[in-house]
């Protein structure tokens, strides 16, 4: 059985992006899902001086190993000030020092959500553009606007948005 990882680019204990990533991963048929929490992979802020003095932290190696051992990635990015959150960017930076193609061409369903009407689209588009140069194989892309209105009781309640997500999930599933 294939294994996919699902996680949010957030360290919030109440992350709406983790809820979306977990939900989307549950819609993928015939796979085992490993839901990750960035809080389990704490890292110092990246700097060349820290890397030179102490090397690359074990948690960056551990997270990258999980990516490489998976068959696919479901990632939903929190957006802060028009880009992905610092906690994710920091992990991304550390892992890129180990392997510049850190996503390893694994099929990826890339998503974002927010309480607002744009649903994290700005950060999502930045990531989609950047990840392709870092071994990202983005099969599907989905933005969920107005999270609190459209996601209730652990699922998307807007039928049009759910249909859009299901199309992306199906493409992702077929790529595994």
C-alpha positions in Angstrom: 0.0 0.0 0.0 1.3 3.5 -0.9 1.9 6.0 1.8 1.2 9.7 1.6 2.1 12.4 4.0 -0.2 15.3 4.9 0.8 18.4 6.8 0.2 22.1 7.1 2.8 24.8 6.7 1.8 26.1 10.1 2.6 25.4 13.8 -0.7 26.5 15.1 -2.4 24.0 17.4 -5.7 25.0 15.8 -4.4 25.2 12.2 -7.2 25.4 9.6 -4.6 24.4 7.0 -3.9 21.2 9.0 -7.6 20.5 9.0 -7.8 21.0 5.3 -4.7 18.8 4.6 -6.0 16.0 6.8 -9.4 16.2 5.2 -8.1 16.2 1.6 -5.7 13.3 2.4 -8.7 11.3 3.8 -10.3 11.6 0.3 -7.4 9.8 -1.4 -8.3 6.2 -1.9 -6.1 3.1 -1.3 -3.3 4.8 0.6 -2.0 5.0 4.2 -1.9 8.6 5.4 0.7 9.9 7.8 -0.3 13.3 9.2 2.7 15.3 10.3 2.8 18.3 12.7 5.6 20.8 12.3 5.7 21.2 16.1 7.3 17.8 16.2 10.2 19.1 14.0 11.3 22.3 15.8 14.4 23.9 14.3 16.5 27.0 15.0 16.1 29.9 12.6 18.2 29.1 9.6 21.5 31.0 9.2 24.7 30.2 7.5 26.6 30.9 10.7 24.4 28.3 12.6 24.9 25.8 9.9 28.6 26.3 9.8 28.9 26.1 13.6 26.5 23.2 14.3 25.7 21.5 11.0 22.2 20.8 9.9 19.8 19.9 12.7 18.5 16.3 13.0 14.9 17.4 12.6 15.6 18.7 9.1 17.1 15.4 8.2 14.2 13.5 9.8 11.5 15.5 7.9 13.4 15.2 4.6 13.7 11.4 5.1 9.9 11.2 5.6 9.3 13.1 2.4 11.7 10.8 0.5 10.1 7.7 1.9 6.5 8.8 1.0 4.7 8.2 -2.3 3.0 11.6 -2.3 2.5 14.8 -0.4 -0.6 16.7 0.6 0.4 20.2 1.8 -1.8 23.1 2.8 0.1 26.3 3.4 -0.8 29.0 5.9 -0.4 32.5 4.5 1.2 35.3 6.6 1.6 38.7 4.9 1.2 37.3 1.4 3.6 34.4 1.6 3.9 31.1 3.4 4.5 31.1 7.2 7.9 31.5 8.7 7.8 28.1 10.4 7.4 26.4 7.1 9.9 28.6 5.3 12.5 27.8 8.0 12.0 24.0 7.5 12.1 24.5 3.8 15.4 26.4 4.0 17.0 23.8 6.3 15.9 20.9 4.1 17.1 22.7 0.9 20.6 22.7 2.4 20.5 18.9 2.5 19.0 18.5 -1.0 18.1 21.3 -3.4 15.5 19.1 -4.9 13.9 18.3 -1.6 10.4 17.5 -2.9 12.1 14.6 -4.8 9.5 14.8 -7.6 6.9 13.2 -5.3 3.4 13.9 -6.6 2.0 16.8 -4.6 -1.4 18.2 -3.8 -0.7 21.8 -2.9 -3.3 23.8 -1.1 -4.0 26.8 1.1 -6.9 28.2 3.1 -7.7 31.3 5.1 -10.6 32.9 6.8 -10.6 35.5 4.0 -12.0 35.5 0.5 -8.7 34.8 -1.3 -8.1 31.6 0.6 -4.3 32.0 0.8 -3.9 32.2 -3.0 -1.0 34.6 -2.9 1.2 32.3 -0.8 -0.1 29.3 -2.7 1.0 30.8 -6.0 4.4 31.8 -4.7 4.9 28.2 -3.5 3.7 26.6 -6.7 6.2 28.8 -8.6 9.1 28.1 -6.3 8.6 24.4 -5.6 9.0 23.5 -9.3 12.6 24.4 -9.0 13.0 22.4 -5.9 11.9 19.0 -7.2 8.2 19.8 -6.8 5.8 17.7 -8.9 2.6 19.6 -8.3 -0.3 17.5 -9.6 -3.1 19.4 -8.0 -3.6 22.9 -6.6 -6.6 24.1 -4.5 -7.5 27.2 -2.5 -10.4 27.2 0.0 -11.7 30.7 0.6 -13.6 31.7 3.7 -12.6 28.7 5.7 -15.1 29.3 8.6 -18.0 29.5 6.2 -17.0 26.6 3.9 -15.5 24.0 6.2 -17.7 22.7 9.1 -17.8 19.4 11.0 -14.5 18.3 9.5 -15.5 18.7 5.8 -16.1 21.2 3.0 -19.8 22.0 2.9 -19.9 24.1 -0.2 -20.7 21.7 -3.0 -18.9 23.6 -5.8 -15.7 23.9 -3.7 -16.0 20.2 -2.7 -16.3 19.3 -6.4 -13.2 21.4 -7.2 -11.2 19.7 -4.5 -12.4 16.2 -5.6 -11.1 16.9 -9.1 -7.7 17.8 -7.7 -7.7 14.8 -5.3 -8.6 12.4 -8.2 -5.7 13.7 -10.3 -3.3 13.3 -7.3 -4.6 9.8 -6.6 -4.1 8.8 -10.2 -0.5 10.0 -10.1 0.5 7.8 -7.2 
